[in-house]
């Protein structure tokens, strides 16, 4: 009888430990990954969660017993596995992480050669099938394991995104949320002219200050307080595996990731007119308008890090961004990074002499947005059908790239089922009319009970 493994999601693995993900499943995933990809060498790394090292050991055993070599880079951020896979020119990489999920969860993200993503569309379902069957090809000779320190090369790569000599001496609050960002900030600090105030800086898989997820309003207070008390120029916070980067301006105001996408898109298009910008369907108008204004092309893609990376490669896009604060860069192997965005933003602040608020205020007024609202819904499909039927007569266009997007003359919304959590996510924006945006947000929330 084939055992269903429930931790496989559309673009990575997330599950509760130990009932949905444990050492046995991790071992089988290691074997299945090698059976599917036939790699000779695989980079592995792990985040700060308490279960990560044990799962990494089991995964590595599966890889080795299938005949491949494991290159273990130790505790790291997700992007460090992406970096190491390409930097070492090996056949694949796997990071043990559950990003911002609750403390009792863990997971994995996969890439193949050149840090190309493996999603449900490009092999993840096949890996799941092989792992569930639990029958693996015999291996003539087991592989081996070695350890590598790729952090110095990674730090050197990050510093390429700024002209260090031209940077202003900014005061920056950084909140790692007791996740993995701290060691990278410490390694960068010696090369940069900034004065850092470090909040929840020490890596701690017990998450004493809550799961590191700055999208949750209740997690933002310590960053805001530190900005105001220190008179800082900006604040930066990350999720646990620091592949997402969140910004606060000098007033302690949280800046939705949507507006950072627009800001970075503009900065790339000013250098490369005609470049392509990949974005998700949740909030779009600001990104589309900036692409048009700066002679670029906005390309819509369904939500999810693996899908965005695949589309980035197809389009040879210079930059991609999701309003959830994932930012993707052609020069970072078309992968997402939580370190590159803040380096680019402080570079822009230094170059223009503008505060972060001055860089984003006009776009926030032009396209006010609700921010993502998450709600548990018993029957999401029925809800989406009901909403579509209600608004179909008055909308200008309907798009189902990811969930349900409906555009009207002066406002639009996207509502979709999450790929990683049992919730429905709602985003609403308008053309320069905050009152309309709020009115329509409340209207849609009434459908959601």
HELIX and SHEET records of a PDB file:
HELIX    1   1 UNK A   23  UNK A   37  1                                  15    
HELIX    2   2 UNK A   52  UNK A   65  1                                  14    
HELIX    3   3 UNK A   78  UNK A   87  1                                  10    
HELIX    4   4 UNK A  113  UNK A  115  5                                   3    
HELIX    5   5 UNK A  124  UNK A  133  1                                  10    
HELIX    6   6 UNK A  151  UNK A  158  1                                   8    
HELIX    7   7 UNK A  159  UNK A  161  5                                   3    
HELIX    8   8 UNK A  164  UNK A  166  5                                   3    
HELIX    9   9 UNK A  181  UNK A  189  1                                   9    
HELIX   10  10 UNK A  217  UNK A  219  5                                   3    
HELIX   11  11 UNK A  221  UNK A  230  1                                  10    
HELIX   12  12 UNK A  257  UNK A  271  1                                  15    
HELIX   13  13 UNK A  285  UNK A  293  1                                   9    
HELIX   14  14 UNK A  305  UNK A  315  1                                  11    
HELIX   15  15 UNK A  330  UNK A  332  5                                   3    
HELIX   16  16 UNK A  340  UNK A  352  1                                  13    
HELIX   17  17 UNK A  356  UNK A  366  1                                  11    
HELIX   18  18 UNK A  380  UNK A  391  1                                  12    
HELIX   19  19 UNK A  434  UNK A  447  1                                  14    
SHEET    1   A 6 UNK A  13  UNK A  16  0                                        
SHEET    2   A 6 UNK A 105  UNK A 112 -1                                        
SHEET    3   A 6 UNK A  92  UNK A  96 -1                                        
SHEET    4   A 6 UNK A  41  UNK A  46  1                                        
SHEET    5   A 6 UNK A  69  UNK A  75  1                                        
SHEET    6   A 6 UNK A 145  UNK A 147  1                                        
SHEET    1   B 5 UNK A 195  UNK A 199  0                                        
SHEET    2   B 5 UNK A 171  UNK A 175  1                                        
SHEET    3   B 5 UNK A 234  UNK A 238  1                                        
SHEET    4   B 5 UNK A 245  UNK A 248 -1                                        
SHEET    5   B 5 UNK A 254  UNK A 255 -1                                        
SHEET    1   C 5 UNK A 297  UNK A 300  0                                        
SHEET    2   C 5 UNK A 276  UNK A 279  1                                        
SHEET    3   C 5 UNK A 319  UNK A 321  1                                        
SHEET    4   C 5 UNK A 327  UNK A 329 -1                                        
SHEET    5   C 5 UNK A 335  UNK A 336 -1                                        
SHEET    1   D 5 UNK A 373  UNK A 375  0                                        
SHEET    2   D 5 UNK A 424  UNK A 430 -1                                        
SHEET    3   D 5 UNK A 411  UNK A 417 -1                                        
SHEET    4   D 5 UNK A 404  UNK A 407 -1                                        
SHEET    5   D 5 UNK A 397  UNK A 399 -1                                        
END                                                                             
